[in-house]
Amino acid sequence: MHIDGSRHTFGLACWHGDPGPMTVAHRHDDIELNIADRELGYLLNGELMTIPAGRVGMFWAARPHQLIDVAAGTRVTWLTVPLPEFLGWGLPDGVATAFVQGRMLIPDVAPDEAGARFARWSEDLAGRSEFVARTAGLEVQVFLRRLSLAPDAAASRPPARAGAVEGVAVMAAFVAARSADQIRIADVAASAHLAPSYAMALFKRTVGISIGSYLVQCRVAQAQRLLLTTRRPVGDIAMAAGFGSHSQFHERFRAACGTTPAAYRRGNCGIPHTDAGEDG
């Protein structure tokens, strides 16, 4: 099953399938959990990350991400929790902060236990009854609370390999790290030692979107992070995230998130603010 990247959130949902590599990088405003019976390779926020077989990988899906390495026949299960709901559960501040910073967490939890839970939730959240779905939601909350207490580690990167994927990963990492700057296609291509025309074609073929579209995704994700973790005025955040004007920022943010920056800030709570300032 391939995820529709046009959606802003999938709600509290759980489903499974044999997806194959995703054809396009996308983003949605949920906490996403993945588990599979074989190793998964993700391009997350410009980094190649690995989720070992049977382990749960957790990340904030507002960051551009793409499943790029998955063996045929792999059974993958996804669980999504809308960000406001997740923040309302009152998990330790360090957990929410790690997600917003773009980390992938892989808690130390028994694969058999996690797999059984995910399989049950995929049925219970599929509309059997409101009572069953609500019960499953409470179980998900308890599960994530337990995971927040378990040891975790950032996902390891796959061994370095020569090839197109690595070149694209270098470019994606460059865009993610420099998204607030006024970078050019030539700068992105140079980071991977490629000619601009070849770099653009390679990136679009591998990631499914243009370098420019990926840059916008990174800027919107950075704006979301600043809106949630600081009290800086919205106008300042637009500039800090790399948008050239307030009108461009509002247009791109609304298209990506379905609401205005100020409304997004008001509708989400639970992550400690770090900077002084007024909401704009």
N, C-alpha and C positions, 0 to 999 in steps of 0.2 A: 504494500500500500504506500503510495507516495503522498506526502503532505501537501496540501494546497497552501502555497506560500503567501497568498493574498489575505489570509485570515490574520486578525490581530491577536486572537486567543482561541484555543480549542476548548476552554473550560476544563472542569474536572473530568478527565476522560482517560480511558485505558483501552488499548487495542493492540493487535499483534498481526504479523504477516511476514512474508518473505520479500523484502522490499527491493533488493538489489541496490546498487549505488544510486544516490539521489542525483537527479539531473540538474539541479539548480540549488545554489545556496539560498537560504531564506531565514526569516526571523519571525518570532511571534512572542507575545508578552506573557509567557508562562515559565514556571520552573519545569524543566523536562527531565524525566528519568528514563534511561534505556537499560534493558537487560537482554542478552542474547545467548544462544547456546554455542556461539563461536565468537572469536575476537572481532571487534568493530574498530574501524579507523575513521576518525572524524577530523574534518577541518573546522576548527572552532576559533573564531576571532583571530584568524590568521595563523593558527598553530595546528600542526598535525598531532593528534592525540589518540591514544589507544585505550579502549575499554576491554579488559580481559574477558574471556568467556565466563559466563555465569556471574559476573560482578555487576553491580549497579553503578552506572555513570550518571551523575547529576550536574546540571548546569542551567544558567538563566538563558533561555532561548531568544531573548532580545538581541543577543550577540549573533552576528551572522554565523551560521553553521551549516554543515553539509556532511552527510554520511558518504564517504568516498571509497571506502575499502571494506567490502563485506562479501564473503564467499557465497556462491549460489547455494540455495537451499537453507540458508541461515534463518532461524526463527527469531525475530526481533519483537520485543514488546516495548511499547512506549506508554508512559504515564505522564500526563500534563496536569499541573495545578496552576490556576491563574495567580499572578503575582499578588494582587490585593488579598486573596484568600490565604495564600502562603504567609504573607507578612502578618496577617491577623492571628495566626496561630502562636505567635509569641516565641518563636525559636530563639536560641541564643544569638546575640548580635553578631558574633563572629561568623555564623553560618550565612546569614543574609548578606553580610558584607563581602564574604568570599564569592558568592554568586554574582553580586553586582560588579565586583572587580574583574569578572570574566573567567574565574577559575572553574575547572571541572573537578568535582569531588567524587571519589570512589571509596565509599565507606567499607569498612571491614565487616561484611555481613555474609552469613552462610548462603551460598548460591541456591541450594535446594529450598531453603526457607523463602528467599526472595522470589524465586521462580514460581512457587506455589501461590504466593500472595498475588503476584501480578496476574497469573492465570485466572484466579477467582475474581479479581477486580475487573478484568476485561469483560466478564459476564455480568457482574453486578451493576456496573455503571452503564450498561448498554440498554437500559430502559425496562428492566424486568418489573420494577415498581419503585415508586418514590421512596418508600420505606427502605427497601434493599439498597437503593442508590445512596441514600443518606447514611445508612449503616456503613457502606463501603467507604464513603467519604470520611467518616470518623476513624475508620481503620487506617486509611491513608495518612491522616493527621498523626495518629499514634505512631505509625511506622516511621514517618519523617522525624518525629520527636526522638524516637530511638536512634535513628541514623545520626541525628545531630550530636548524640552522646558517644557515638562509636569513633574509633580512630579513622582518620581519612588521609588521603594523599592526592596530590594533583596527578592527573593521568600522565603516564610516561609517554614520551614521543617515540614513534616507531624508529627502528634503525635507519640511518641515512641511506637513501637509495638514489641512484642516478635516474633521471627521467623527468617527464613532463610534470607529474604531480609535485615533485619537489620544487621545480621552478615556479610553479603556480603558488605553492605554499610560501616561498620566499617573497613573492610579490604581494600576497595577501597579508603576510606579517608586516611588510613595509607599509601597506595602506593602513592597517589597523593601528600601527604605532605612530604614523604621521598624519592621521586623518584630520587633525585640527589645523594642519598647515595647508597652504595653497600649492599642493603638489601637482605635477604634470604627468601625463602618460609616459613621457621620456624618463622621468625620475623613477617611476615604478618599474619600467622595463630595465633601466640601468641597474636596479637593485639585484636583478637576476641575470645580468650580463646578456640581455637579449635585445634585439632590434625592436623598436616600438610597434611596428606593424605585426610582427610575429608574436610579440608579447600580448597584444590585444586579442588576436585570434586564439592563441593558446589559452588565455584566461577565460574567454567566453566559452570555448569548447569544453573546458574542464569544469568550470564553476557554474556555467549556465547563465550567467549574467555578465554584463560589461564591467570593466574596472571602475567606470564612473558610478554605476549602480551599486557596486560593492562599497565604494567610498561613501555614498549616501547612507547605506545601511550602518556603516561604522560610525558615522557622525550622529545619526539618530540614536544609536545605542549609547554613545558617549553622552549625549544630551539627557537621555533617560537616567543614566547613572548620576549625573550632576543634579538633576531635578530631585532625585530621591535622597541624595546624601549630603546636599549642601543647602544653604539658604540664599545662595546667590540669586540676584534678579534674573528673570527669564531672558531679558535682553543681553545680559552678560554671558549667560550660558550659550546663547545662539552664537556669539562670537567665539567663545572658548571651544565650542564643538566644531568650529570651522566653517560655519555658514556665512555667506557674504552679506546677508541682510536679514532683518527681522522678518520681512514678508516671505523670503525664501525659506527661512527656518520654520515658520508656522505652516506654510504650504507642505513642505516635505514631512514635517512631524505629524500633521493631521493625516496625510496620506498613509503614513507608516503605522500610526498608532490609533487612528480613528477618533482622536480628540485633540484639544489644544494642549500646549505644554503646561499652562497654568492649571487646567482641569486635571491633567495627568498627575501633577504634583499633589493637588488636593485629594484626589481619589486614592492615593497610595500613602501608607504610613507604616512605621515599624522599623525603619532603618535610621540609626542616629545621624543627625546632621553634624557636619564637621566645620562648616564655614559660617561666618556671620553674613547678614544681608537681609534684604526684604524680597518677598515674592513679587514677581512682576506680572 
